[in-house]
Amino acid sequence: MGLDEDRAVVQKIRTLLKAHPKGLIITEIARQLRVNRNSAAKYLEILLFTGQVEVRQIGMAKVYSASQRVSLSGLLQFAQEQILVLDDGGRIIQANDRLLHFWRVSREDLLGETLERAGIPALTGITPLGPDEGAERREFSFGQDGRTVHCRLSLIPTVFEDGGFGTTLIIEDITAEREYEQRLAESEARYRAVVEDQTEMISRHRPDGTITFANRAWLRFFGDEGSQNPVFREVIATAGDNASHVPPDSPASPGQWQVRNAGGEIRWIEGTVHALQDPQGIEREYQLVLRDVTEAHDRRRELLIKEAAMAASIDGLVIVGADERIEYANRAFITMFGYDRPSEVVGLKYVQLSHGDLETALVIEKIRNVLQHQGRWTGEIRCIRRDGSPFTARVSASTVRDGAGTFLCVLLSFVDLTDRLRTEQALKRSREKLQETIEFIPDATFILDRDRCVVAWNRSMEKMTGILREEMIGSQDYGRAFSRFGGSFPVLVDLVDLPTEELVRRCPGVRRIGETLFYETWVPSLHGGRGGYLWGKASFLIDHDQNLIGAMQTLRDITEWKRAEESYRDASAREQAIRRALEQREQGGDREPPLSGDPDRGSSDGTSPSEP
């Protein structure tokens, strides 16, 4: 059977096992592929060796199933470490993005090259593992960008899917760990020197707490009755317990305590304890070297509070050191810029937050220059998230200096304006729709928001008042539009929240029906001074949650309607007068009316005859 046929059979086995996730035995695999059992077993052994299938024993049978392992190439991109994979010839066949980014090389420049030719000086001289060698681990350091970088290198023998042998290099950046250890060692050395040399608040006591010596500083701090202080007795007891478990020449730190000094003030002390033996080595004493750390304790407490406040802030906060690298970033900033953890940001130069966007990089450079000359900058800028998506943020940046004026760091605060801008756009569209809606209202209408600013002013209102919409939108000076009425018509939107008693007292002609005010009156200034009738109404605007969101007033010129009403009343009055005259005439038609000048007929009461 040729190589191509072998590959075809292997592919059929893999396809068959994927279709049967619960697994198949060799006999069933051979039957379905129509090969003999020995051939099927051979191919399964190859797949098992290369990790493409898995086998489990069920009774006397071996059940084979497709491997559920994740490929090495898939895992490389999720690793936090830098990873290189070498083949058996020492050539680079895989490299993850973190390594490429750190060493600033391209994947094309690395693949196929040896470590000697890869252009990574720190890896020069590293020899790949042989087939019989075990895993190795070592540490190395190198200089980069003006600082020393410490790394831990792990060399791991690797078997590939095709059965080939190679070496995987895992590089872990332990710079922060080493720098912390160095700072800790320096801090401990300074602390030890101070403690061993200090002469303040020194006392000696026996295991039962009896004080055998106290210097003047101790007496000044605690007073003559200091040994009776219950808190101090607890300090001695705890110190004695701690010191009894360490060698005589090894100091132990019992911690910190809150005590009252001789003046009754609450203070914080901390100290170390040395176990002492007498010349015969029979009886022990304990020497306490204490110091007042109230100010340091308060400062640490203040720093902890500030640090907690920064960490909990909803604004993104970043501290950038003198080397222009990020030293601190709170959770809000990490989330805002699309990162998962602070370690992905700390150590970056803050210009790298532009993620290659030229516009953003130029703005960052501008901020840097302003800070150098003015020490403070505030404004809105376009920011770039880790995934390349832009967003707008309001940034406040300021330099921090010590009492001597020495530059310490830059503090930057970021406020994501995405939601605010989206809300402003929605509000703008809503106001535009509102303006379009009231344009269809024939009555003069204007609307105020909850801050009593004009948000809508239709054309009928422009025509009635002579004031353009552009002059009024966003203004609170809507009362100016009523000045042309000569004070004869009130601004109803300013009266809707008045109690009824106050409303009746100030404007007796205004009627309230429910939550709406109505008013009509003769306005002499209408129609070019000829006068006319004006009607209006006003009410609050309430949203679905019954929250006050604004007010609305409508004005209508009802002069023509009033004139029609008066004409109608006059016509009705004339009609009724005519009707009454006709009715009276009809009632008088039952007898013949007297003729004028007839001397033989007169009124029954002796008066002169009536006129026709």
C-alpha distance (Angstrom), angle and dihedral (degrees) to the residues before:
residue distance angle dihedral
M1 . . .
G2 3.80 . .
L3 3.83 128.6 .
D4 3.79 92.7 -101.8
E5 3.80 90.8 51.8
D6 3.82 90.6 49.8
R7 3.80 90.8 52.5
A8 3.78 90.4 48.2
V9 3.82 91.9 52.7
V10 3.83 91.4 47.0
Q11 3.81 90.2 51.0
K12 3.82 90.8 49.1
I13 3.82 90.4 51.9
R14 3.81 91.5 50.5
T15 3.82 91.7 47.4
L16 3.81 90.9 47.5
L17 3.82 93.2 50.3
K18 3.81 91.8 47.5
A19 3.81 88.1 55.0
H20 3.84 89.5 52.2
P21 3.82 105.6 46.3
K22 3.81 91.4 174.0
G23 3.82 89.6 61.8
L24 3.81 139.1 -117.2
I25 3.79 134.6 -118.9
I26 3.82 121.6 -120.5
T27 3.80 94.0 -103.7
E28 3.81 92.8 54.9
I29 3.82 91.9 45.8
A30 3.84 91.3 50.7
R31 3.81 91.4 47.5
Q32 3.81 95.3 50.6
L33 3.82 93.1 44.8
R34 3.83 91.9 42.3
V35 3.79 94.2 -128.8
N36 3.77 128.4 123.1
R37 3.79 119.8 -91.9
N38 3.82 95.1 -110.8
S39 3.81 92.2 54.5
A40 3.79 91.1 48.7
A41 3.82 90.1 50.1
K42 3.83 90.5 50.7
Y43 3.79 93.5 52.9
L44 3.81 91.6 44.6
E45 3.81 90.7 53.5
I46 3.82 89.3 53.7
L47 3.79 92.1 49.5
L48 3.80 91.0 45.2
F49 3.81 91.6 51.0
T50 3.81 92.3 50.6
G51 3.80 92.1 48.1
Q52 3.81 95.8 -114.4
V53 3.82 95.2 119.0
E54 3.79 135.1 32.1
V55 3.80 129.2 -147.3
R56 3.78 132.0 -155.1
Q57 3.80 129.7 -175.3
I58 3.80 116.2 -121.9
G59 3.79 109.0 178.7
M60 3.80 107.8 -55.0
A61 3.81 93.6 -22.0
K62 3.80 130.8 88.0
V63 3.79 112.6 -140.0
Y64 3.81 116.6 -157.5
S65 3.81 124.3 -157.8
A66 3.81 137.2 169.8
S67 3.81 113.8 -82.0
Q68 3.81 115.7 -103.4
R69 3.78 93.9 -159.0
V70 3.78 120.8 127.8
S71 3.79 114.8 -121.9
L72 3.78 119.4 -107.8
S73 3.81 91.9 -121.1
G74 3.79 89.7 55.4
L75 3.79 92.3 53.2
L76 3.79 96.1 46.7
Q77 3.78 95.3 73.9
F78 3.82 93.1 52.5
A79 3.80 95.5 51.6
Q80 3.79 118.9 105.7
E81 3.81 90.6 -149.1
Q82 3.79 128.5 75.7
I83 3.81 109.8 -101.6
L84 3.82 132.8 -165.4
V85 3.81 124.9 179.2
L86 3.83 119.5 -155.8
D87 3.78 127.3 -167.4
D88 3.81 123.9 -134.6
G89 3.80 89.1 -82.8
G90 3.80 93.3 56.2
R91 3.81 93.3 -108.6
I92 3.80 120.0 140.7
I93 3.81 111.2 -111.5
Q94 3.82 101.1 164.0
A95 3.82 137.6 22.9
N96 3.81 128.7 172.7
D97 3.80 124.8 -128.8
R98 3.81 93.8 -109.4
L99 3.81 91.0 62.0
L100 3.79 92.3 45.8
H101 3.80 91.2 50.1
F102 3.80 94.7 46.4
W103 3.81 96.0 48.8
R104 3.82 93.2 34.6
V105 3.78 95.3 -129.8
S106 3.80 130.7 130.6
R107 3.76 124.9 -115.9
E108 3.83 91.1 -122.4
D109 3.82 90.6 57.8
L110 3.82 92.3 53.0
L111 3.79 106.6 40.0
G112 3.80 112.1 95.7
E113 3.81 93.9 12.7
T114 3.80 127.7 113.2
L115 3.80 122.1 -124.3
E116 3.81 89.7 -103.0
R117 3.81 91.2 58.5
A118 3.80 99.4 33.9
G119 3.79 95.4 95.4
I120 3.82 93.7 -121.9
P121 3.83 105.2 121.4
A122 3.80 94.7 -168.4
L123 3.82 91.1 61.0
T124 3.79 96.2 47.0
G125 3.79 111.1 118.2
I126 3.81 96.2 24.8
T127 3.81 110.3 131.9
P128 3.83 119.7 -147.3
L129 3.80 116.6 -120.2
G130 3.77 121.6 -95.4
P131 3.84 122.5 -126.6
D132 3.79 92.1 -98.0
E133 3.81 98.3 42.4
G134 3.78 124.5 102.0
A135 3.77 129.9 -135.8
E136 3.80 118.2 -66.1
R137 3.80 134.0 -160.2
R138 3.79 128.0 -163.2
E139 3.79 140.0 155.6
F140 3.79 129.9 -129.3
S141 3.79 138.6 174.2
F142 3.79 134.8 -150.7
G143 3.78 140.1 168.9
Q144 3.79 121.5 -102.2
D145 3.82 130.2 167.8
G146 3.79 91.6 -10.5
R147 3.81 96.5 -52.1
T148 3.79 136.5 90.4
V149 3.79 115.5 -109.0
H150 3.82 119.8 -157.8
C151 3.80 119.6 -157.7
R152 3.79 137.7 -179.3
L153 3.81 113.5 -141.9
S154 3.81 122.9 -157.9
L155 3.82 120.3 -169.3
I156 3.80 111.3 -160.6
P157 3.84 125.2 -175.8
T158 3.81 108.5 -122.9
V159 3.82 133.7 -161.8
F160 3.82 115.5 -156.2
E161 3.80 128.7 -145.1
D162 3.79 91.5 -100.7
G163 3.81 91.0 54.8
G164 3.78 93.8 -103.3
F165 3.81 122.5 139.7
G166 3.77 127.6 -126.3
T167 3.80 146.2 143.4
T168 3.80 130.2 -101.5
L169 3.82 117.7 -152.2
I170 3.80 116.2 -156.5
I171 3.81 114.4 -169.6
E172 3.80 116.8 -166.1
D173 3.82 120.0 -168.9
I174 3.82 106.4 -131.9
T175 3.80 96.4 166.7
A176 3.78 93.7 116.6
E177 3.80 90.6 48.3
R178 3.80 93.4 51.0
E179 3.80 93.1 44.2
Y180 3.79 89.3 50.5
E181 3.80 91.2 50.0
Q182 3.79 90.2 49.1
R183 3.80 92.6 49.1
L184 3.78 89.7 46.2
A185 3.80 91.8 50.6
E186 3.80 91.4 48.4
S187 3.79 90.8 46.7
E188 3.80 91.7 49.5
A189 3.79 90.8 48.0
R190 3.80 92.0 51.0
Y191 3.78 91.4 45.1
R192 3.82 92.6 48.6
A193 3.80 91.5 49.3
V194 3.80 92.2 49.9
V195 3.80 93.5 46.4
E196 3.78 95.0 46.1
D197 3.80 92.8 47.8
Q198 3.78 101.3 39.7
T199 3.75 120.7 105.8
E200 3.80 101.2 -168.4
M201 3.80 127.5 112.2
I202 3.81 97.4 -2.1
S203 3.79 120.9 166.6
R204 3.78 139.0 164.0
H205 3.75 126.4 -151.1
R206 3.77 141.9 171.7
P207 3.82 122.0 -114.1
D208 3.82 89.7 -96.7
G209 3.81 89.8 59.8
T210 3.78 98.3 -104.4
I211 3.80 109.4 147.9
T212 3.79 113.6 -130.7
F213 3.79 97.9 174.9
A214 3.82 138.4 14.8
N215 3.79 124.1 171.6
R216 3.78 125.2 -138.0
A217 3.77 93.6 -97.4
W218 3.80 89.4 56.1
L219 3.81 91.0 48.8
R220 3.80 92.1 47.5
F221 3.78 90.8 52.2
F222 3.81 100.9 40.8
G223 3.81 101.2 21.6
D224 3.76 127.6 -139.6
E225 3.80 90.6 -58.8
G226 3.78 94.1 50.5
S227 3.78 93.0 111.0
Q228 3.83 88.3 61.8
N229 3.82 92.5 55.7
P230 3.84 104.2 115.9
V231 3.79 91.8 -148.5
F232 3.78 91.3 52.0
R233 3.79 91.2 48.3
E234 3.82 87.2 54.9
V235 3.81 88.6 51.3
I236 3.79 90.9 53.6
A237 3.81 93.3 46.4
T238 3.81 92.8 49.1
A239 3.79 91.9 44.6
G240 3.78 90.7 50.9
D241 3.80 91.9 50.9
N242 3.80 91.1 50.1
A243 3.80 94.9 44.9
S244 3.80 93.6 49.3
H245 3.82 89.8 66.3
V246 3.80 97.6 54.0
P247 3.81 133.3 68.8
P248 3.82 116.4 -93.0
D249 3.79 93.5 -106.8
S250 3.83 95.6 47.4
P251 3.82 116.3 87.5
A252 3.80 118.8 -143.6
S253 3.80 125.5 -154.8
P254 3.80 110.7 -134.7
G255 3.80 93.4 -168.7
Q256 3.79 132.7 -124.3
W257 3.79 132.3 -41.8
Q258 3.74 137.3 -170.4
V259 3.81 111.8 -128.7
R260 3.78 140.8 161.0
N261 3.77 117.1 -114.6
A262 3.80 125.7 -143.8
G263 3.82 90.3 -81.7
G264 3.81 92.8 54.3
E265 3.81 94.4 -108.0
I266 3.79 119.2 142.7
R267 3.81 108.4 -119.1
W268 3.81 137.5 170.0
I269 3.81 120.7 -126.2
E270 3.79 133.4 -176.9
G271 3.77 130.9 -177.8
T272 3.77 151.7 156.4
V273 3.78 130.4 -111.0
H274 3.81 130.3 -141.0
A275 3.80 120.9 -164.8
L276 3.85 110.6 -135.5
Q277 3.79 129.9 -164.7
D278 3.76 129.1 -157.6
P279 3.83 118.6 -119.0
Q280 3.79 91.0 -91.7
G281 3.81 92.1 50.2
I282 3.78 91.3 -128.5
E283 3.78 105.9 107.9
R284 3.80 126.8 41.6
E285 3.74 132.1 -147.8
Y286 3.81 129.2 -172.6
Q287 3.75 124.5 -136.5
L288 3.79 116.8 -152.9
V289 3.79 121.3 -159.3
L290 3.79 106.6 -168.6
R291 3.76 133.3 178.0
D292 3.77 135.5 -171.2
V293 3.83 107.7 -109.7
T294 3.80 98.4 168.9
E295 3.79 94.4 121.2
A296 3.80 92.6 45.5
H297 3.81 90.5 46.0
D298 3.78 91.2 50.5
R299 3.79 90.7 47.5
R300 3.79 91.5 49.7
R301 3.78 89.8 47.9
E302 3.79 90.5 49.0
L303 3.80 90.5 48.5
L304 3.80 91.3 48.7
I305 3.80 90.7 50.8
K306 3.80 91.6 48.2
E307 3.78 91.6 45.1
A308 3.80 90.8 49.9
A309 3.80 89.9 48.2
M310 3.81 90.8 50.7
A311 3.78 92.2 47.4
A312 3.82 91.7 49.6
S313 3.81 95.5 43.6
I314 3.80 116.2 119.6
D315 3.82 87.6 -143.7
G316 3.78 118.3 83.3
L317 3.81 107.7 -109.9
V318 3.80 125.5 -166.7
I319 3.80 132.4 177.5
V320 3.81 115.8 -154.9
G321 3.80 119.3 -165.1
A322 3.78 130.1 -140.7
D323 3.83 89.7 -88.4
E324 3.84 88.2 60.1
R325 3.80 90.8 -113.6
I326 3.77 123.7 130.6
E327 3.81 111.2 -104.5
Y328 3.80 99.4 174.5
A329 3.80 137.1 15.1
N330 3.79 125.1 175.6
R331 3.79 126.2 -137.2
A332 3.82 93.7 -98.7
F333 3.82 90.8 57.4
I334 3.81 92.8 46.1
T335 3.80 91.0 52.2
M336 3.81 93.7 41.6
F337 3.82 92.6 56.4
G338 3.81 95.1 42.1
Y339 3.81 100.5 -107.7
D340 3.79 126.6 137.6
R341 3.79 103.0 -145.0
P342 3.83 139.5 9.1
S343 3.82 92.7 -111.4
E344 3.81 88.7 69.6
V345 3.80 90.0 61.0
V346 3.79 106.5 30.6
G347 3.80 109.4 93.1
L348 3.80 95.4 26.4
K349 3.77 119.8 120.0
Y350 3.75 105.4 -113.2
V351 3.81 91.4 -125.3
Q352 3.82 86.0 67.6
L353 3.80 87.7 70.6
S354 3.81 86.4 78.9
H355 3.83 87.4 70.9
G356 3.78 90.6 -148.2
D357 3.81 95.8 -49.9
L358 3.83 105.3 141.8
E359 3.82 95.6 -156.3
T360 3.79 93.0 52.9
A361 3.82 92.1 43.7
L362 3.82 90.3 54.6
V363 3.82 91.3 50.6
I364 3.82 90.5 50.1
E365 3.80 89.7 51.4
K366 3.81 89.6 50.0
I367 3.83 90.9 52.0
R368 3.80 89.8 49.0
N369 3.82 91.6 53.8
V370 3.83 93.1 47.3
L371 3.80 91.1 50.0
Q372 3.79 91.3 52.1
H373 3.80 91.9 55.1
Q374 3.81 104.6 28.8
G375 3.81 104.9 19.4
R376 3.81 94.1 -135.6
W377 3.81 138.9 64.9
T378 3.80 133.2 174.7
G379 3.79 129.8 178.9
E380 3.78 148.2 104.8
I381 3.80 118.5 -77.2
R382 3.77 139.2 175.6
C383 3.82 109.9 -107.6
I384 3.80 130.1 -167.1
R385 3.80 123.5 -137.7
R386 3.77 122.3 -142.5
D387 3.82 91.0 -97.8
G388 3.81 90.9 53.5
S389 3.80 97.2 -104.9
P390 3.83 114.4 137.1
F391 3.78 128.1 -132.4
T392 3.78 135.8 172.2
A393 3.80 120.1 -114.8
R394 3.77 136.3 176.8
V395 3.78 108.1 -127.4
S396 3.79 128.6 -161.5
A397 3.79 114.5 -171.6
S398 3.79 128.9 179.8
T399 3.78 137.0 166.1
V400 3.81 120.6 -120.0
R401 3.80 120.4 -144.5
D402 3.79 133.4 177.6
G403 3.78 125.8 -120.9
A404 3.79 91.0 -82.7
G405 3.80 92.0 53.9
T406 3.80 94.7 -108.0
F407 3.79 113.1 150.8
L408 3.81 112.4 -112.0
C409 3.79 108.8 168.1
V410 3.80 147.6 -43.5
L411 3.79 120.8 -102.3
L412 3.81 116.3 -153.5
S413 3.79 127.0 -172.3
F414 3.82 121.4 -163.4
V415 3.82 125.0 -163.5
D416 3.80 114.3 -171.1
L417 3.82 106.3 -132.6
T418 3.81 95.1 -173.5
D419 3.81 94.9 104.9
R420 3.80 92.5 40.9
L421 3.80 93.1 50.8
R422 3.79 90.3 45.6
T423 3.80 89.4 51.2
E424 3.79 91.9 46.9
Q425 3.79 90.6 51.0
A426 3.80 90.9 48.2
L427 3.81 90.0 47.8
K428 3.80 90.8 48.5
R429 3.80 91.2 50.8
S430 3.78 90.1 46.0
R431 3.79 91.4 51.8
E432 3.79 91.1 47.0
K433 3.80 90.1 51.9
L434 3.80 89.7 46.3
Q435 3.80 90.6 51.4
E436 3.80 90.6 47.9
T437 3.81 90.1 49.6
I438 3.79 97.1 51.4
E439 3.82 90.0 47.0
F440 3.81 86.2 73.4
I441 3.82 91.0 55.2
P442 3.83 107.3 97.1
D443 3.81 92.2 -153.3
A444 3.79 121.6 83.4
T445 3.83 103.1 -97.9
F446 3.79 138.3 175.0
I447 3.84 132.0 176.7
L448 3.81 131.2 -152.0
D449 3.80 128.1 -158.0
R450 3.80 123.9 -134.8
D451 3.83 89.7 -82.8
R452 3.83 89.0 55.1
C453 3.79 92.6 -112.5
V454 3.80 117.8 142.8
V455 3.82 111.2 -106.6
A456 3.84 98.9 166.3
W457 3.82 132.3 30.2
N458 3.81 115.7 167.2
R459 3.81 130.0 -150.6
S460 3.80 92.6 -103.9
M461 3.81 87.6 58.0
E462 3.82 89.6 49.9
K463 3.81 90.4 50.8
M464 3.81 94.6 47.2
T465 3.82 97.5 44.7
G466 3.80 101.9 27.7
I467 3.83 90.6 -129.9
L468 3.81 118.4 122.9
R469 3.78 122.1 -128.0
E470 3.83 92.1 -120.5
E471 3.81 89.3 62.2
M472 3.79 93.5 52.9
I473 3.84 107.8 36.8
G474 3.80 107.6 105.0
S475 3.82 92.6 8.8
Q476 3.81 129.4 114.5
D477 3.80 92.2 -155.5
Y478 3.83 95.0 95.9
G479 3.83 90.2 126.1
R480 3.81 87.7 73.2
A481 3.80 88.7 72.3
F482 3.82 90.7 64.0
S483 3.80 94.6 54.5
R484 3.80 90.4 86.0
F485 3.82 88.5 65.3
G486 3.80 89.3 65.3
G487 3.79 94.2 -124.0
S488 3.80 92.1 -62.8
F489 3.82 93.9 114.5
P490 3.84 121.2 51.3
V491 3.81 126.9 -137.7
L492 3.79 96.6 -109.8
V493 3.85 95.9 -167.7
D494 3.81 87.2 65.2
L495 3.81 90.8 55.4
V496 3.82 104.1 45.7
D497 3.81 93.9 91.5
L498 3.83 95.1 48.8
P499 3.80 118.4 111.3
T500 3.78 113.0 -107.1
E501 3.83 93.2 -110.6
E502 3.82 91.9 52.5
L503 3.81 91.0 44.9
V504 3.84 92.2 53.0
R505 3.79 91.0 47.7
R506 3.82 96.0 49.0
C507 3.83 100.8 34.6
P508 3.83 111.0 16.2
G509 3.80 92.8 176.8
V510 3.82 94.6 59.2
R511 3.80 115.2 99.7
R512 3.80 124.2 -153.9
I513 3.79 119.4 -152.3
G514 3.78 110.5 178.1
E515 3.82 105.9 -45.7
T516 3.82 94.6 -26.3
L517 3.82 127.3 94.7
F518 3.84 122.6 -147.0
Y519 3.80 130.0 -168.7
E520 3.78 137.8 165.9
T521 3.80 130.4 177.6
W522 3.79 146.2 150.3
V523 3.81 110.7 -85.3
P524 3.80 111.9 -162.5
S525 3.81 94.6 -161.8
L526 3.81 95.4 60.7
H527 3.79 121.7 106.4
G528 3.75 95.5 22.1
G529 3.80 94.6 -51.6
R530 3.81 95.4 -46.0
G531 3.80 88.1 107.3
G532 3.76 132.4 -132.1
Y533 3.75 145.8 -171.9
L534 3.83 120.2 -85.1
W535 3.82 125.6 -165.8
G536 3.78 126.6 -170.1
K537 3.78 145.3 169.7
A538 3.82 135.0 -167.6
S539 3.80 136.5 -172.8
F540 3.80 142.4 164.1
L541 3.82 121.2 -94.7
I542 3.83 114.1 -128.8
D543 3.82 127.2 -169.7
H544 3.81 127.3 -140.0
D545 3.81 91.1 -85.4
Q546 3.80 91.4 53.4
N547 3.78 92.0 -108.3
L548 3.80 119.3 147.1
I549 3.81 109.0 -112.9
G550 3.81 102.9 164.9
A551 3.82 147.3 -54.3
M552 3.80 136.9 -94.2
Q553 3.83 132.8 -153.1
T554 3.80 128.9 -168.9
L555 3.84 127.5 -165.4
R556 3.82 126.8 -165.8
D557 3.79 130.7 -174.4
I558 3.85 103.2 -134.3
T559 3.81 97.2 173.1
E560 3.80 94.7 114.8
W561 3.78 90.8 45.2
K562 3.82 90.7 51.0
R563 3.79 91.4 48.7
A564 3.78 90.7 49.3
E565 3.79 89.0 48.9
E566 3.83 91.2 50.5
S567 3.81 91.1 47.1
Y568 3.75 88.9 50.1
R569 3.80 91.5 50.1
D570 3.84 91.2 47.6
A571 3.78 91.4 48.9
S572 3.80 90.5 47.3
A573 3.80 90.9 49.9
R574 3.84 92.0 50.2
E575 3.76 90.8 46.5
Q576 3.80 91.4 51.2
A577 3.85 91.3 48.0
I578 3.79 91.7 51.5
R579 3.79 90.6 46.1
R580 3.82 91.5 51.8
A581 3.85 90.9 48.5
L582 3.78 91.7 50.9
E583 3.80 91.4 47.2
Q584 3.81 90.6 51.9
R585 3.80 91.4 47.4
E586 3.79 91.7 49.9
Q587 3.81 90.6 49.7
G588 3.88 90.1 51.4
G589 3.85 92.5 50.5
D590 3.92 94.1 82.0
R591 3.86 90.4 81.6
E592 3.75 128.6 39.2
P593 3.72 110.2 -102.3
P594 3.83 115.3 -119.6
L595 3.76 117.7 -97.0
S596 3.69 117.1 -117.5
G597 3.84 113.5 -103.9
D598 3.86 95.5 12.8
P599 3.80 103.0 145.0
D600 3.76 93.4 -166.0
R601 3.84 94.5 61.3
G602 3.67 127.7 56.6
S603 3.74 141.7 144.4
S604 3.74 120.4 -60.6
D605 3.76 91.5 -122.8
G606 3.81 93.2 54.9
T607 3.80 95.6 -105.3
S608 3.74 124.1 133.8
P609 3.80 118.1 -85.7
S610 3.76 117.6 -81.8
E611 3.79 123.4 -107.0
P612 3.85 116.0 -104.2
